[in-house]
Amino acid sequence: VAHAGRTVGRLGEGDWDGKVSEIKKKIKSILPGTPCDVLPDTSHLPPEHSDVVIVGGGVLGLSVAYWLKKLENRQGGMQVLVVERDHTYSQASTGLSVGGICQQFSLPENIQLSLFSASFLRNINEYLAVTDAPPLDLQFNPSGYLLLASEKDAAAMESNVKVQKQEGAKVCLMSPDQLRNKFPWINTEGVALASYGMENEGWFDPWCLLHGLRQKLASMGVSFCQGEVTRFVTSSQCMLTTDDEMVTLKSIHEVHVKMDHSLEYQPVECAIVINAAGAWSAQIAALAGIGKGPPGTLQGTKLPVEPRKEEEPDPANLEVDHDFFQEKVWPHLALRVPAFETLKVQTAWAGYYDYNTFDQNGVVGPHPLVVNMYFATGFSGHGLQQAPGVGRAVAEMILEGSFQTIDLSPFLFNRFYLGEKTQENNIM
Ligand SMILES: Cc1cc2nc3c(=O)[nH]c(=O)nc-3n(C[C@H](O)[C@H](O)[C@H](O)COP(=O)(O)OP(=O)(O)OC[C@H]3O[C@@H](n4cnc5c(N)ncnc54)[C@H](O)[C@@H]3O)c2cc1C
């Protein structure tokens, strides 16, 4: 029975249902009185093979799946499976995020990613429309981000805005007087310069984007499975580098998925694994042996992604630390906007950052040693807004062998080993 169940992936769904009811009829005719459910429902199991297995069904995993299917050469040619352990997304960063988008970064790559996302979000129904489904409404609220700089940081702000404008973002600089005129409720003490986004900034509903992506992916033939990736089966090959250094290259050929509420696991053969496990992506990397070599070597270099920023509350649970707000956040708010002195907190929630402790920028593309693991993680506080462009970049890398639209080479894994930070001055 287990074997019969596992052939689901190879038959069309309609064929399979037909076969099951035929077999049930036969059993009933031979053994009257036997319950018809002797064949267990196996629709929750992943297929035996999938060309690509995506670990994590948050916005980044779904975006990679979307672009793989959209850009594949032959329609229906690539099997893509998304494995998500919690379909309620109770702890996923995507659903717990604020949904903000802005272009006020210092790195051209980050600006380009967020500009592309703004266009993707504005035209969401051109990308994610599904026949017979109502159009998506992302509840986009246009509202510019306002950044303030002291005398010490004013020159850096000016040069950032120059880059932002060169890349096509609509951002303006404001003197303290201009700032006071536009926003009279702000205390401008200590402010030397401000920058303000005039277009493509604001916030939107992350759940709607997640839902739209899932719905579109189902229509594109992407498989979903609720389960936890617990193990990779790999094969290794030793290679000599041009510097006469022996390195071991690994390739994952099987992903083990532990099924929900069960000790059972299902192996899925695959060619490519995408690590899109957000705050948990370092654990997924470690499962593939990443970071498990001698310190100082590429093999020993960990994926530096953790579930929180330094000095933030303990990430052991998602309880709100009200003292943190009271002591660390509120004083700054009240100083800058005196009206906030009398604010009353009405609701609060907590979420995990997919926080890259090395340089707070995303990690994109393949691992140099585990050659078929690709990353789409580590975006810290800006992963939601950059997901559309990142998914496209990872898909390009897989399908074309290089980044085609936005060159995200500064976000490759190698930088952790080389100690070369990709410095972004405006991490929010
Ligand atoms: C409070 C808060 C505010 C934020 N505000 C913004 C903002 O304004 N703008 C912005 O752009 N970004 C914001 N972010 C950041 C943004 O939410 C994240 O960068 C982004 O959602 C990351 O998406 P993801 O798909 O990588 O991760 P997630 O959404 O966390 O998805 C990862 C998924 O992987 C699954 N998973 C993990 N391990 C396994 C496993 N072993 N097997 C199977 N599944 C697994 C998890 O269940 C999870 O659903 C905010 C984050 C927080 C917490």
The ligand as a MOL file (V3000), in Angstrom:
LIG
                    3D

  0  0  0     0  0            999 V3000
M  V30 BEGIN CTAB
M  V30 COUNTS 53 58 0 0 0
M  V30 BEGIN ATOM
M  V30 1 C 8.4290 42.6150 13.1790 0
M  V30 2 C 8.9930 42.5420 11.7930 0
M  V30 3 C 8.8580 43.6240 10.9300 0
M  V30 4 C 9.3680 43.5530 9.6280 0
M  V30 5 N 9.1440 44.5880 8.7970 0
M  V30 6 C 9.5540 44.5100 7.5090 0
M  V30 7 C 9.2580 45.5630 6.5970 0
M  V30 8 O 8.6250 46.5460 6.9500 0
M  V30 9 N 9.6850 45.4210 5.3090 0
M  V30 10 C 10.3970 44.3360 4.8790 0
M  V30 11 O 10.7550 44.2760 3.7020 0
M  V30 12 N 10.7010 43.3360 5.7350 0
M  V30 13 C 10.3020 43.3920 7.0280 0
M  V30 14 N 10.6120 42.3870 7.9060 0
M  V30 15 C 11.4910 41.3090 7.4550 0
M  V30 16 C 10.7420 40.3180 6.5910 0
M  V30 17 O 9.5480 39.9590 7.2240 0
M  V30 18 C 11.5990 39.0820 6.3440 0
M  V30 19 O 12.8860 39.4770 5.8650 0
M  V30 20 C 10.9760 38.1680 5.3180 0
M  V30 21 O 9.6220 37.9410 5.5930 0
M  V30 22 C 11.7040 36.8450 5.2950 0
M  V30 23 O 10.9610 35.9580 4.5130 0
M  V30 24 P 11.3550 34.4260 4.4930 0
M  V30 25 O 10.5000 33.7630 3.4950 0
M  V30 26 O 12.8360 34.3220 4.3150 0
M  V30 27 O 11.1130 33.9240 5.9770 0
M  V30 28 P 9.8020 33.3820 6.6950 0
M  V30 29 O 8.6140 34.1620 6.3370 0
M  V30 30 O 10.1430 33.2460 8.1440 0
M  V30 31 O 9.6520 31.9520 6.0510 0
M  V30 32 C 10.5450 30.9070 6.3520 0
M  V30 33 C 9.7210 29.6560 6.5080 0
M  V30 34 O 10.5960 28.5290 6.6270 0
M  V30 35 C 9.9150 27.5560 7.3930 0
M  V30 36 N 10.9060 26.5830 7.8620 0
M  V30 37 C 11.9550 26.8060 8.6700 0
M  V30 38 N 12.6460 25.6560 8.8640 0
M  V30 39 C 12.0080 24.6970 8.1480 0
M  V30 40 C 12.2470 23.3080 7.9600 0
M  V30 41 N 13.2620 22.6740 8.5450 0
M  V30 42 N 11.3930 22.6130 7.1610 0
M  V30 43 C 10.3350 23.2440 6.5700 0
M  V30 44 N 10.0680 24.5570 6.7290 0
M  V30 45 C 10.9030 25.2740 7.5000 0
M  V30 46 C 9.2830 28.3720 8.5080 0
M  V30 47 O 8.1970 27.6800 9.0870 0
M  V30 48 C 8.8670 29.6520 7.7710 0
M  V30 49 O 7.4920 29.6260 7.4100 0
M  V30 50 C 10.0880 42.4020 9.1950 0
M  V30 51 C 10.2320 41.3130 10.0690 0
M  V30 52 C 9.6850 41.3780 11.3430 0
M  V30 53 C 9.8250 40.2000 12.2410 0
M  V30 END ATOM
M  V30 BEGIN BOND
M  V30 1 1 1 2
M  V30 2 1 2 3
M  V30 3 2 2 52
M  V30 4 2 3 4
M  V30 5 1 4 5
M  V30 6 1 4 50
M  V30 7 2 5 6
M  V30 8 1 6 7
M  V30 9 1 6 13
M  V30 10 2 7 8
M  V30 11 1 7 9
M  V30 12 1 9 10
M  V30 13 2 10 11
M  V30 14 1 10 12
M  V30 15 2 12 13
M  V30 16 1 13 14
M  V30 17 1 14 15
M  V30 18 1 14 50
M  V30 19 1 15 16
M  V30 20 1 16 17
M  V30 21 1 16 18
M  V30 22 1 18 19
M  V30 23 1 18 20
M  V30 24 1 20 21
M  V30 25 1 20 22
M  V30 26 1 22 23
M  V30 27 1 23 24
M  V30 28 2 24 25
M  V30 29 1 24 26
M  V30 30 1 24 27
M  V30 31 1 27 28
M  V30 32 2 28 29
M  V30 33 1 28 30
M  V30 34 1 28 31
M  V30 35 1 31 32
M  V30 36 1 32 33
M  V30 37 1 33 34
M  V30 38 1 33 48
M  V30 39 1 34 35
M  V30 40 1 35 36
M  V30 41 1 35 46
M  V30 42 1 36 37
M  V30 43 1 36 45
M  V30 44 2 37 38
M  V30 45 1 38 39
M  V30 46 1 39 40
M  V30 47 2 39 45
M  V30 48 1 40 41
M  V30 49 2 40 42
M  V30 50 1 42 43
M  V30 51 2 43 44
M  V30 52 1 44 45
M  V30 53 1 46 47
M  V30 54 1 46 48
M  V30 55 1 48 49
M  V30 56 2 50 51
M  V30 57 1 51 52
M  V30 58 1 52 53
M  V30 END BOND
M  V30 END CTAB
M  END
